[in-house]
Structure formats: C-alpha cells, structure tokens
C-alpha cells in the first residue's frame, strides 16, 4: 500500500503594510485551440488575474488616525487588476502584493 503524502503549505512570515493583501496567483492552465492544438502557459502573454489571499495588512488609516479594516480575509479567492500589483518572491514561491483598491471582487 502506497503512503499518501500531503503537501503542507508553508506559513507565510510576511505581513502586508496598510491596506494591501498578499495573493498567491492562480496557476495558469494550458489552453487548447478549437483544432486541438495545446498552447502551453509559457507561450501565453497574459498573467493571471485571480488568486487566493494568504495574508492581509491591518488596514488604511483615515485623517483622524483610525484604522479602517480591510474587507477581505485570508482564504478569499479574488480577481484583481491586471497591472495593479507588485510581484514578490517569498521562499521559492511567487506572490503578488495588491492594494485593496485594485481588487475587483471575490468568487463564491
């Protein structure tokens, strides 16, 4: 009987500043044309616009200094602006740091 191995997610030791979130981008899948030709993800020019939030900042401060909390939470699957993020590498994984205002919405 083969032993099942589960891939454990590494705990992220990065906390985004202010109203930013850390997103693990959704893996791109190979695309297939109508005639059956497979276009590998390396040939596709578009970057993913979806991902999973893995860390959130404390929120944005208003003029009075009060913290306005972020409406998104860890575990939310989100869609974000195509060019509204910064790429960062933590360990050997690629993540995006996104401002709350660049998140377009969540998936249920």
SERO-4910 file (N, C-alpha, C, O; in steps of 0.05 Angstrom, whole numbers):
BEGIN
 pado doro    nc1    nc2    nc3   cac1   cac2   cac3    cc1    cc2    cc3    oc1    oc2    oc3
  Unk    A     17    -24      0      0      0      0     18     25      0     36     28     17
  Unk    A     13     42    -19     29     67    -21     21     87      1     -3     90      8
  Unk    A     40    100     11     36    121     31     28    147     18     40    156     -1
  Unk    A      7    159     28     -2    185     17     14    207     30     17    208     54
  Unk    A     24    225     13     38    248     23     22    273     18     12    277     -5
  Unk    A     19    289     37      4    314     34     24    337     34     43    338     50
  Unk    A     19    355     15     36    378     13     26    399     33      4    408     31
  Unk    A     43    406     52     36    426     72     44    453     62     66    457     50
  Unk    A     26    472     66     32    500     58     50    512     79     45    510    103
  Unk    A     71    525     70     89    539     88     75    563    100     60    577     87
  Unk    A     80    567    126     69    590    139     83    615    128    107    617    128
  Unk    A     67    635    120     77    660    109     85    678    132     69    684    150
  Unk    A    110    687    132    120    705    153    120    734    143    135    751    154
  Unk    A    105    740    123    103    767    111     76    779    117     56    766    112
  Unk    A     76    803    128     51    817    133     50    842    116     68    860    119
  Unk    A     31    844     97     30    868     80     25    893     97     12    892    118
  Unk    A     34    915     87     31    941    100      4    954     93     -5    951     70
  Unk    A     -7    968    112    -31    984    106    -55    968     95    -63    948    106
  Unk    A    -65    978     72    -89    966     60    -81    947     37    -96    945     18
  Unk    A    -59    933     40    -50    914     20    -55    885     29    -58    879     52
  Unk    A    -57    867      8    -61    839     14    -39    824     -2    -29    833    -22
  Unk    A    -32    800      8    -13    783     -5    -29    760    -19    -45    746     -5
  Unk    A    -26    757    -45    -42    738    -60    -24    718    -74     -4    725    -86
  Unk    A    -32    692    -71    -19    671    -86    -34    669   -113    -57    662   -113
  Unk    A    -20    676   -136    -34    675   -161    -44    648   -169    -31    628   -163
  Unk    A    -66    647   -182    -78    622   -192    -60    611   -214    -51    626   -231
  Unk    A    -55    585   -213    -38    572   -233    -51    574   -260    -75    568   -263
  Unk    A    -36    581   -280    -46    582   -308    -47    553   -319    -29    538   -314
  Unk    A    -68    548   -333    -70    521   -346    -64    524   -375    -67    545   -387
  Unk    A    -55    502   -387    -51    502   -416    -77    506   -430    -98    495   -422
  Unk    A    -76    522   -451   -101    528   -466   -101    511   -492    -80    506   -503
  Unk    A   -125    503   -500   -127    487   -524   -144    502   -545   -165    513   -538
  Unk    A   -134    503   -570   -149    516   -591   -172    498   -600   -173    475   -593
  Unk    A   -190    509   -617   -212    493   -627   -203    469   -643   -217    449   -644
  Unk    A   -180    471   -656   -170    449   -672   -154    429   -656   -144    409   -667
  Unk    A   -151    434   -630   -137    415   -612   -108    420   -607    -95    405   -593
  Unk    A    -98    443   -616    -70    450   -611    -68    461   -583    -83    479   -576
  Unk    A    -50    450   -567    -46    460   -540    -26    482   -539     -3    479   -549
  Unk    A    -34    505   -527    -16    528   -524     -7    527   -495    -22    532   -477
  Unk    A     19    521   -489     29    520   -462     28    547   -448     28    568   -461
  Unk    A     26    546   -422     24    571   -406     48    589   -411     46    613   -407
  Unk    A     71    578   -418     95    594   -423     92    611   -448    106    631   -450
  Unk    A     75    604   -466     71    619   -491     49    640   -488     47    658   -504
  Unk    A     34    638   -467     13    657   -462     24    682   -450     41    681   -432
  Unk    A     16    705   -460     28    730   -451     13    742   -427     25    757   -412
  Unk    A    -11    734   -423    -27    746   -401    -19    733   -374    -15    709   -372
  Unk    A    -18    749   -354    -13    740   -327    -39    734   -314    -60    745   -322
  Unk    A    -39    717   -293    -64    711   -280    -76    736   -267    -62    753   -257
  Unk    A   -102    737   -267   -116    760   -254   -133    750   -231   -150    764   -220
  Unk    A   -127    725   -222   -142    713   -200   -122    702   -180    -99    694   -188
  Unk    A   -130    700   -155   -112    688   -136   -126    685   -109   -149    692   -105
  Unk    A   -111    673    -91   -120    667    -64   -105    685    -44    -81    686    -44
  Unk    A   -120    699    -27   -108    716     -7    -96    699     15   -109    682     26
  Unk    A    -70    703     20    -56    688     41    -47    705     65    -40    694     85
  Unk    A    -48    731     62    -42    749     85    -54    777     79    -57    785     56
  Unk    A    -62    790    100    -74    817     97    -61    837    116    -51    829    138
  Unk    A    -60    862    108    -49    883    125    -70    891    146    -92    881    146
  Unk    A    -62    910    163    -80    919    185   -102    937    175   -123    940    188
  Unk    A    -98    950    152   -118    969    141   -107    996    137    -84   1002    144
  Unk    A   -123   1013    125   -115   1040    119   -123   1059    141   -143   1055    154
  Unk    A   -107   1079    146   -113   1099    167   -127   1123    154   -120   1132    132
  Unk    A   -148   1133    168   -162   1157    158   -148   1182    169   -127   1180    181
  Unk    A   -160   1205    164   -147   1231    172   -144   1233    202   -126   1247    212
  Unk    A   -162   1220    217   -161   1221    247   -141   1201    258   -136   1201    282
  Unk    A   -130   1184    241   -112   1163    251   -125   1137    258   -111   1118    266
  Unk    A   -151   1135    254   -165   1110    259   -160   1090    237   -157   1098    214
  Unk    A   -157   1064    244   -152   1044    224   -179   1034    213   -197   1025    227
  Unk    A   -181   1035    186   -204   1025    172   -197    997    163   -179    994    145
  Unk    A   -209    976    174   -201    949    168   -207    941    139   -225    953    126
  Unk    A   -192    922    129   -196    911    102   -220    893    101   -225    877    119
  Unk    A   -235    895     80   -260    879     77   -254    850     68   -272    833     70
  Unk    A   -230    844     59   -223    817     50   -208    803     72   -196    815     90
  Unk    A   -209    776     71   -195    760     92   -179    738     79   -182    731     55
  Unk    A   -161    726     95   -145    703     85   -164    681     77   -183    674     91
  Unk    A   -159    670     53   -175    649     42   -195    658     21   -206    641      6
  Unk    A   -198    684     18   -216    694     -3   -203    691    -31   -179    696    -34
  Unk    A   -218    681    -50   -208    679    -78   -218    705    -92   -241    711    -93
  Unk    A   -198    720   -103   -204    746   -113   -196    749   -143   -179    734   -153
  Unk    A   -208    769   -156   -200    778   -182   -189    806   -178   -200    822   -163
  Unk    A   -166    812   -192   -153    837   -188   -145    850   -214   -144    836   -235
  Unk    A   -139    875   -214   -130    890   -238   -105    877   -249    -87    868   -235
  Unk    A   -104    876   -275    -82    862   -290    -55    874   -284    -35    860   -283
  Unk    A    -54    900   -280    -28    913   -276    -26    927   -249     -9    944   -245
  Unk    A    -44    920   -231    -45    934   -205    -32    919   -182    -43    919   -160
  Unk    A     -9    907   -186      4    892   -164     34    893   -167     45    901   -188
  Unk    A     48    885   -145     77    883   -145     83    853   -141     72    840   -123
  Unk    A    101    842   -157    109    815   -154    131    813   -133    150    828   -132
  Unk    A    128    793   -115    148    787    -95    153    757    -93    135    741    -99
  Unk    A    177    750    -85    183    722    -82    189    717    -52    206    731    -41
  Unk    A    175    698    -40    179    691    -12    186    662    -12    170    645    -20
  Unk    A    210    655     -2    219    628     -5    224    623    -34    240    637    -47
  Unk    A    212    602    -45    214    598    -74    187    601    -88    184    591   -110
  Unk    A    168    614    -75    141    618    -86    137    647    -95    148    666    -82
  Unk    A    122    651   -116    116    678   -126     89    686   -115     70    671   -115
  Unk    A     88    711   -106     63    723    -95     60    751   -107     78    762   -118
  Unk    A     36    762   -104     30    789   -112     21    805    -87      5    795    -71
  Unk    A     32    829    -84     22    848    -64      4    867    -78     11    881    -96
  Unk    A    -21    868    -68    -42    883    -82    -56    902    -62    -62    894    -40
  Unk    A    -60    927    -71    -75    946    -55   -104    938    -56   -114    928    -76
  Unk    A   -118    943    -34   -146    936    -32   -162    948    -55   -181    936    -65
  Unk    A   -155    972    -64   -169    986    -85   -166    972   -112   -182    978   -131
  Unk    A   -146    955   -116   -141    941   -141   -155    914   -142   -153    900   -162
  Unk    A   -169    906   -121   -184    882   -121   -211    888   -132   -226    906   -123
  Unk    A   -219    873   -153   -244    877   -167   -267    863   -154   -290    872   -157
  Unk    A   -262    841   -141   -284    826   -128   -275    799   -119   -252    791   -123
  Unk    A   -293    784   -107   -288    757    -97   -305    737   -111   -326    743   -123
  Unk    A   -296    711   -110   -311    689   -121   -324    674    -98   -312    671    -77
  Unk    A   -348    665   -102   -362    649    -81   -358    620    -85   -368    603    -70
***
